[in-house]
Amino acid sequence: MDNTNTLLINVLLNRWRTDPSGTYQTWFLWEERLKNFRSIRRGLQAVIAEIESGTFGNLYRGSSLETVVHSIAEQRQIFRGADHAFLWKPKLRIPDIYENPENQRAFGHFLNTCLCCNSDQALIEAIHALDRHQIKGLGPAAANLLYFLHPTRVPPFNTAIVNGYNAITGSKVKLGRWADYLAMRRGMQELMTRHQQTLSNDFGALAGFLFDVGSGRYPTPPHDHSEAARLRFDVDLAAVREESTQSAKALQAARESDYTHTEIQGWLRDLGKALGFSVWIASNDRNRSYANGRLCDGCMTQLPGNLETSTAIDMIRLIDVLWLEPSGKVAAAFEVEHSTSIYSGIVRMLDLALSAPEHLSSTYFLVAPDNRAADVQGQFSRPAFSRVRELSLKFLPYSELRQHRESIARFGSGLKGVESISIPL
């Protein structure tokens, strides 16, 4: 790739980073993206355990694998359709990991190996080992699972990303082949090195850029370096800039969703303080603007020692709101799931509950819009969450919190008021 092409790609990358509707702003910088990594890892551990124990079954629907893949598919536009590769196609009998026990075990072994990998070479060897099984219908789409285990080692994979890569590099990578996927990975590493000033070492950044190019959002830098070709590129890029200005409403809608999330956290913060609890706000939300100040105003700056020493502390810090008693015990944990994966919220609360015996008796609330009640119940009933049934888990609808929070703050005590407007699961 010559210097002229490198310069044009850099122009495009800089435009992409500032595009309010591109994947950099709407997905890569989206804080909920980071919250999903641990929950997806835990979900894959459940898949592996079920395959190893012979309880995985022969259906995708309702399986622990569906739970994980659904959580990935909710990761904005870039992963929409990620579940297609794992849906059972009866006429083609693919992917052949549901009816073939040997293939299922090979898939489980592959996931387990990748879960424990600590080097690029170990991951590549695991991919080659899976490829040798020639499991019909199980191709590089499975790399979307690997990305959430090792974001700096392997990229995600879909049609748009491949199309974008081929357009930018002039390559001819094909879908469905692990060898092509690994070749694309090497090429992406070279691009990340060449453009390290604008790209993260997280493969997701470059994958998002290639997705936007491959889905037609951005023009491809011309490989023909004539003046006419450069002029066409500049005109096309200017058109994208104009379109981005007009379509900034998409990002605004996402930000409004985040604002609603923050507003609910603020209600819970103020209610908890009124009831005499110390309040913890998720570490990645602390500095959000709220009520002419910051969301964390008047809240704890550090969790108690018994939590700080937990192996799951990184995930516990991300729970949206915690109410703590003077002893340091968590009285209640709240996960606000405005539009994001309910699955990841449940996993964070499960991490807290299992971090110490005393937290099994805490009360856990999934706070969500009234119309998500079925989603909450559906996730809670999944086999992957069998341990959750040991918890006092409740669904707290927005409308009930909105209507009753002030009277509970004024006349209530402890958790009785909040529990009375919640629905046990």
C-alpha positions, 0 to 999 in steps of 0.5 A: 500500500503506497503513501498516497493511499495511506494518506487517503485512508487517514483522511477517511479515518479522521472523518469517521472518528468525528461522524456522529452517526458512524460506528466510532461514535455510536458503538466503539465509544459507547460505554455499554459496549465495555459492560458486555465483555464480562457478561459474554465471557460468563455466558460462554463459560455456561455454554462450555459447562453444558456441553462438557456435562452433556446437558446442552441439548440439540436446540439453539432456541432457549439455549445458553448459546442463544443468550450469549449471541443475543447479547452480542447482536444487541451491540448496535448496528455492527453486530445486528444479525450476529445470531444468523450463523448460529440459527439452525437451518433444518434443510441444510442441517447447519450449523452442525453442532446441535445434532452431532455430539462429536461436533458439539464437543469440538465446539465446546473444546474450542471455546474453552481453549480460547477462553483460557488463551493468553497469546496470539499463537494459542488462539490461532492454533485453536482456530486451526484445530476447529477448522480441521473438524470441518464442521458444516456451517460453523465458519468465521462468524464464530469469531464474534464470540472470540472478539469479546474474549480477546478484543486486542487479539482477534477481530469480529467478522461479518459480510460488511467488515469483509467487504470493507477490508477488501475495498480498502486493501484490494484483497479478495477475502472470502466469507466462510473460510477460517484461512481467509479470516486469519489472512484478514486478521494479519492485514488488519494488524498491518493497518492498525500499525500504519494508522496507530495515531487514529486507531486503537489496539482494540480490533473493534475500532478498525472493524467498525471503520471497515463495517462503515466502508463495507456497508456503503456509508463511506467511499473507498479511497481510489487505487487509481491515483489520477486527479479525476479519481481523487476528485470523485473521492473528495466529492463523495466524502463531502456528500457523506459529511452533509448526510452525517450532519442531517442524520445526527438525529440517530446519535441524539436518540442514542444520547437521549436513551443514555440520558433517560438511563441517567435520570433513573439512576438519579432517582435511585440515588436520591431515594437511597440517600433519603432512606438513609443508605450510602449510595454507590454510582457505577464507576463509568457513570459517576461524572454524568451531568445530573440535576445541575451537578454530577450523578455521583454528588453525595455518593461513595467514592470507594466501595467497602473493603470486603467488595474491593477485594472481590475477584469480581470487583471490576464488574461490581463497580459497574452496577448502576446503583448500590445502596449500602448499610453502615456495616458495608453490606449491600442492601440493594443493587439496581441495574437500569436496563433502558434499552440495553441487554438485560442479560448483562445486568443479571450477570453483574448482579450475580457476580456481586451475589457470589462474591461473598455469602452475605450478599446472597441475602441482598435484594436485587432489582432490574429497573426497566420500562414497563414494556420490557417486563416480558424480556426480563422474565424471559431472560430470568427463566433461561437455563444459564441463570439457574443460580439467579433463582437463589437471589431475591430478584425483582422487576421494578417498572419505570412507572412505579418508580416515577409515581411512588418514589417521592412518597417512599422517600418521605414516609418509607423506611428500609426497602419495604417501599421499593419492594412493595412496588416491585414484581418478584421474579 
